[in-house]
Amino acid sequence: MEVKNHLDLITRECHCTTWLNHWKRSQPQKEHPNCSVYNCTKMAHAGGHVTLCDEPNSQVYIIPMCLHHNATFGRSLKIKKNTTLVSWKYQDTCQDKV
């Protein structure tokens, strides 16, 4: 699957302290994730805002990304098969989570 970084600023509606924490709240495992970009083994330090390349009007998702890939704009990035795409929206992701 290929994604592109989403360029527009999105304001977090929830009380998660970072976008990476927002992503982590939706996951059963609590380990710190690696970057979601294929062949990248760096630790994720950001919750990257991405859209799907094959869907022109794709919604915005959050995935774990290293700082390098989170700052990569203008080109598509292949992500790992096991990457979980998490909605940025409060009501879809963490409204009822503790």
Backbone as a chain_set.jsonl record, in Angstrom:
{"seq": "MEVKNHLDLITRECHCTTWLNHWKRSQPQKEHPNCSVYNCTKMAHAGGHVTLCDEPNSQVYIIPMCLHHNATFGRSLKIKKNTTLVSWKYQDTCQDKV", "coords": {"N": [[0.844, -1.164, 0.0], [0.47, 2.261, -0.733], [1.135, 5.531, 0.463], [0.705, 9.098, 0.953], [2.099, 11.937, 2.561], [-0.08, 14.02, 4.34], [-0.807, 17.344, 3.74], [-2.258, 19.445, 4.949], [-2.892, 21.143, 8.014], [-4.089, 19.561, 10.9], [-6.155, 19.837, 13.648], [-6.021, 18.336, 16.749], [-8.745, 16.719, 18.248], [-9.012, 15.336, 20.534], [-7.801, 14.288, 23.815], [-5.292, 13.241, 23.669], [-1.792, 13.453, 23.958], [0.031, 13.616, 21.869], [0.161, 12.991, 18.302], [1.236, 10.494, 17.813], [0.761, 9.192, 20.239], [-2.011, 9.195, 20.08], [-2.376, 7.369, 17.986], [-1.269, 5.1, 19.248], [-3.089, 4.627, 21.322], [-5.131, 3.248, 20.134], [-4.241, 0.731, 19.769], [-3.732, -2.718, 20.673], [-1.275, -3.719, 21.617], [1.392, -2.3, 23.524], [3.967, -1.522, 23.013], [6.639, 0.616, 21.902], [6.345, 1.785, 18.641], [7.955, 1.031, 15.463], [8.927, 2.918, 12.541], [6.499, 3.104, 9.958], [7.103, 2.941, 7.29], [8.077, 1.032, 4.508], [10.937, -1.021, 4.705], [12.189, 0.678, 6.528], [13.785, 0.888, 9.583], [13.885, 2.502, 11.721], [12.953, 3.964, 14.903], [9.644, 5.11, 15.535], [8.825, 8.486, 15.88], [6.828, 10.191, 15.523], [3.39, 10.756, 14.794], [2.361, 10.28, 11.785], [0.459, 12.075, 9.374], [-1.416, 10.816, 6.847], [-2.614, 10.082, 3.497], [-4.278, 7.772, 1.334], [-2.73, 6.732, -1.635], [-3.988, 5.501, -3.818], [-6.602, 6.277, -3.633], [-8.256, 9.013, -4.477], [-9.806, 10.832, -2.919], [-9.202, 10.186, -0.301], [-9.629, 9.626, 3.186], [-7.97, 11.121, 6.025], [-5.375, 9.501, 7.699], [-3.611, 8.296, 10.615], [-0.343, 7.179, 11.108], [2.506, 5.467, 12.542], [5.623, 7.106, 12.269], [9.06, 7.711, 11.454], [11.071, 10.649, 12.047], [12.313, 11.512, 9.691], [10.807, 10.33, 7.523], [8.317, 11.371, 8.135], [8.618, 13.966, 7.401], [8.713, 13.887, 4.686], [7.548, 15.024, 1.768], [5.457, 15.231, -1.157], [5.954, 12.88, -2.549], [5.122, 9.427, -3.019], [4.948, 6.936, -0.452], [5.799, 3.671, 0.312], [4.217, 1.523, 2.53], [4.556, -0.751, 5.33], [3.051, -4.009, 5.327], [1.656, -4.775, 7.639], [0.812, -2.452, 8.827], [-1.273, -0.449, 10.783], [-3.851, 1.642, 9.97], [-5.05, 4.516, 11.416], [-7.844, 6.435, 12.236], [-7.909, 9.996, 12.362], [-9.872, 11.202, 13.703], [-11.566, 12.008, 16.656], [-14.032, 10.813, 17.51], [-13.951, 8.427, 16.111], [-11.744, 7.08, 17.012], [-10.641, 7.404, 19.781], [-12.605, 8.116, 21.61], [-14.047, 6.537, 23.483], [-12.045, 5.264, 24.796], [-9.643, 4.463, 27.332]], "CA": [[0.0, 0.0, 0.0], [1.247, 3.494, -0.794], [0.512, 6.693, 1.082], [1.392, 10.381, 0.857], [1.879, 12.796, 3.717], [-1.159, 14.991, 4.203], [-0.181, 18.655, 3.946], [-3.046, 20.379, 5.747], [-2.815, 21.026, 9.471], [-5.291, 19.034, 11.546], [-6.146, 20.058, 15.092], [-6.473, 17.155, 17.485], [-9.975, 16.937, 18.996], [-8.981, 14.498, 21.732], [-6.851, 14.676, 24.853], [-3.999, 12.576, 23.462], [-0.766, 14.506, 23.999], [0.688, 13.671, 20.562], [-0.497, 12.139, 17.304], [1.722, 9.122, 17.99], [-0.025, 8.645, 21.35], [-3.353, 8.972, 19.537], [-2.298, 6.093, 17.266], [-0.994, 4.028, 20.208], [-4.291, 4.343, 22.118], [-6.019, 2.345, 19.4], [-3.544, -0.545, 19.572], [-3.707, -3.596, 21.843], [0.083, -3.798, 22.143], [1.792, -0.992, 24.026], [5.373, -1.247, 22.735], [6.875, 1.772, 21.038], [6.411, 1.255, 17.276], [8.927, 1.489, 14.47], [8.369, 3.634, 11.4], [5.641, 2.264, 9.122], [7.563, 2.936, 5.903], [8.727, -0.214, 4.105], [12.391, -1.084, 4.835], [12.722, 1.601, 7.532], [13.855, 0.225, 10.881], [14.0, 3.522, 12.769], [11.819, 4.123, 15.813], [8.701, 6.177, 15.204], [8.798, 9.609, 16.82], [5.722, 11.051, 15.109], [2.2, 10.173, 14.19], [2.267, 10.929, 10.481], [-0.85, 12.238, 8.734], [-1.276, 10.321, 5.478], [-3.776, 9.691, 2.706], [-3.975, 6.656, 0.441], [-2.427, 7.181, -2.995], [-4.911, 4.949, -4.814], [-7.935, 6.838, -3.412], [-8.08, 10.459, -4.602], [-10.456, 11.566, -1.834], [-8.985, 9.377, 0.89], [-9.618, 10.314, 4.474], [-6.644, 11.24, 6.628], [-5.068, 8.494, 8.705], [-2.392, 8.461, 11.397], [0.521, 6.003, 11.207], [3.793, 5.785, 13.159], [6.678, 7.431, 11.308], [10.281, 8.352, 11.934], [11.057, 12.076, 11.711], [12.692, 11.672, 8.287], [9.685, 10.023, 6.641], [7.218, 12.281, 8.443], [8.911, 15.234, 6.716], [8.82, 13.608, 3.252], [6.347, 15.482, 1.074], [5.513, 15.267, -2.603], [6.151, 11.579, -3.189], [4.435, 8.349, -2.318], [5.752, 6.086, 0.416], [5.261, 2.323, 0.492], [4.218, 1.193, 3.957], [4.578, -2.168, 5.675], [1.746, -4.667, 5.218], [0.977, -4.891, 8.929], [0.549, -1.121, 9.364], [-2.656, -0.12, 11.104], [-4.246, 3.017, 9.679], [-5.954, 4.956, 12.466], [-8.512, 7.695, 11.939], [-7.493, 11.133, 13.191], [-11.07, 11.74, 14.345], [-11.813, 11.654, 18.053], [-15.159, 9.91, 17.659], [-13.629, 7.138, 15.494], [-10.532, 6.463, 17.548], [-10.341, 7.323, 21.216], [-13.674, 8.692, 22.391], [-14.412, 5.671, 24.605], [-10.853, 4.54, 25.274], [-8.996, 5.035, 28.523]], "C": [[0.897, 1.238, 0.0], [0.433, 4.65, -0.242], [1.322, 7.937, 0.744], [1.125, 11.156, 2.131], [0.801, 13.814, 3.392], [-0.607, 16.359, 4.599], [-0.957, 19.598, 4.85], [-2.928, 20.094, 7.233], [-4.148, 20.534, 10.016], [-5.143, 19.256, 13.044], [-6.743, 18.838, 15.776], [-7.699, 17.516, 18.321], [-9.971, 16.201, 20.334], [-7.937, 15.014, 22.723], [-5.519, 13.933, 24.761], [-2.935, 13.67, 23.374], [-0.014, 14.665, 22.684], [-0.109, 12.806, 19.588], [-0.018, 10.7, 17.406], [0.976, 8.46, 19.155], [-1.461, 8.355, 20.92], [-3.388, 7.623, 18.811], [-2.146, 4.937, 18.267], [-2.222, 3.654, 21.04], [-5.209, 3.346, 21.433], [-5.437, 0.943, 19.265], [-3.564, -1.405, 20.827], [-2.305, -3.719, 22.459], [0.53, -2.395, 22.534], [3.276, -0.694, 23.812], [5.48, -0.008, 21.847], [7.088, 1.259, 19.617], [7.607, 1.775, 16.485], [8.186, 2.243, 13.382], [7.602, 2.654, 10.51], [6.115, 2.15, 7.678], [8.377, 1.665, 5.635], [10.246, -0.059, 4.124], [12.993, -0.051, 5.782], [12.665, 0.906, 8.883], [13.982, 1.215, 12.032], [12.757, 3.519, 13.654], [10.934, 5.257, 15.335], [8.761, 7.242, 16.296], [7.681, 10.575, 16.473], [4.559, 10.194, 14.649], [1.969, 10.905, 12.885], [0.846, 10.958, 9.962], [-0.69, 11.841, 7.269], [-2.636, 10.1, 4.828], [-3.332, 8.566, 1.774], [-3.778, 7.17, -0.979], [-3.453, 6.703, -4.008], [-6.359, 5.413, -4.62], [-7.825, 8.361, -3.413], [-8.687, 11.274, -3.465], [-10.348, 10.805, -0.514], [-9.086, 10.228, 2.152], [-8.191, 10.342, 5.004], [-6.508, 10.192, 7.727], [-3.789, 8.881, 9.444], [-1.645, 7.128, 11.381], [1.822, 6.41, 11.893], [4.854, 6.042, 12.092], [7.908, 7.979, 12.036], [10.236, 9.817, 11.479], [11.391, 12.319, 10.244], [11.495, 11.452, 7.367], [8.475, 10.92, 6.916], [7.391, 13.627, 7.731], [9.05, 15.056, 5.201], [7.514, 13.972, 2.563], [6.551, 15.387, -0.432], [5.784, 13.947, -3.295], [5.458, 10.504, -2.365], [5.439, 7.514, -1.532], [5.07, 4.731, 0.544], [5.329, 2.001, 1.982], [4.151, -0.317, 4.156], [3.166, -2.743, 5.686], [0.975, -4.688, 6.528], [0.654, -3.534, 9.563], [-0.94, -0.917, 9.594], [-2.892, 1.358, 10.839], [-5.301, 3.42, 10.699], [-6.554, 6.305, 12.074], [-8.003, 8.791, 12.871], [-8.671, 11.646, 14.024], [-11.29, 11.152, 15.731], [-12.905, 10.605, 18.184], [-14.89, 8.533, 17.063], [-12.539, 6.373, 16.225], [-10.483, 6.33, 19.059], [-11.429, 7.896, 22.113], [-13.983, 7.853, 23.641], [-13.228, 4.91, 25.186], [-10.27, 5.239, 26.488], [-7.508, 5.02, 28.351]], "O": [[1.945, 1.261, 0.646], [-0.777, 4.742, -0.445], [2.469, 7.849, 0.306], [0.047, 11.047, 2.716], [0.778, 14.392, 2.306], [-0.013, 16.51, 5.666], [-0.357, 20.479, 5.466], [-2.87, 18.938, 7.652], [-5.207, 21.034, 9.636], [-4.123, 18.902, 13.634], [-7.827, 18.374, 15.423], [-7.685, 18.522, 19.031], [-10.844, 16.429, 21.171], [-7.285, 16.033, 22.496], [-4.709, 13.997, 25.686], [-3.175, 14.713, 22.765], [0.525, 15.737, 22.41], [-0.942, 11.996, 19.995], [-0.779, 9.776, 17.117], [0.602, 7.291, 19.062], [-2.054, 7.37, 21.36], [-4.314, 6.834, 18.999], [-2.82, 3.915, 18.142], [-2.382, 2.494, 21.42], [-5.988, 2.666, 22.101], [-6.082, 0.059, 18.699], [-3.428, -0.883, 21.934], [-2.167, -3.811, 23.679], [0.091, -1.412, 21.938], [3.794, 0.277, 24.363], [4.541, 0.359, 21.141], [7.927, 0.384, 19.403], [8.184, 2.815, 16.801], [6.957, 2.206, 13.315], [8.018, 1.509, 10.337], [5.58, 1.342, 6.918], [9.241, 1.28, 6.423], [10.777, 0.928, 3.614], [14.216, 0.08, 5.831], [11.618, 0.394, 9.28], [14.164, 0.817, 13.183], [11.668, 3.132, 13.23], [11.421, 6.25, 14.794], [8.749, 6.928, 17.487], [7.588, 11.655, 17.056], [4.728, 9.067, 14.184], [1.445, 12.019, 12.873], [0.11, 9.98, 10.094], [0.083, 12.458, 6.536], [-3.657, 9.952, 5.5], [-2.147, 8.433, 1.468], [-4.582, 7.963, -1.468], [-3.761, 7.42, -4.96], [-7.246, 4.989, -5.36], [-7.344, 8.941, -2.438], [-8.133, 12.306, -3.088], [-11.285, 10.785, 0.284], [-8.682, 11.39, 2.175], [-7.313, 9.657, 4.48], [-7.394, 10.019, 8.564], [-2.994, 9.686, 8.96], [-2.24, 6.075, 11.612], [2.206, 7.578, 11.834], [4.968, 5.286, 11.127], [7.803, 8.619, 13.082], [9.436, 10.171, 10.612], [10.828, 13.217, 9.617], [11.201, 12.298, 6.522], [7.692, 11.192, 6.006], [6.415, 14.337, 7.492], [9.465, 15.985, 4.509], [6.496, 13.307, 2.753], [7.679, 15.454, -0.92], [5.839, 13.903, -4.524], [5.241, 10.663, -1.163], [6.61, 7.403, -1.896], [3.881, 4.664, 0.855], [6.366, 2.185, 2.619], [3.742, -1.059, 3.264], [2.204, -2.048, 6.014], [-0.254, -4.624, 6.515], [0.261, -3.482, 10.728], [-1.761, -1.176, 8.714], [-2.221, 2.218, 11.409], [-6.326, 2.751, 10.836], [-5.84, 7.205, 11.63], [-7.704, 8.532, 14.036], [-8.481, 12.438, 14.947], [-11.205, 9.94, 15.93], [-12.73, 9.612, 18.891], [-15.531, 7.56, 17.462], [-12.421, 5.157, 16.075], [-10.299, 5.223, 19.566], [-11.173, 8.139, 23.292], [-14.159, 8.401, 24.729], [-13.414, 3.998, 25.993], [-10.391, 6.454, 26.644], [-6.779, 5.458, 29.241]]}, "num_chains": 1, "name": "protein.A"}
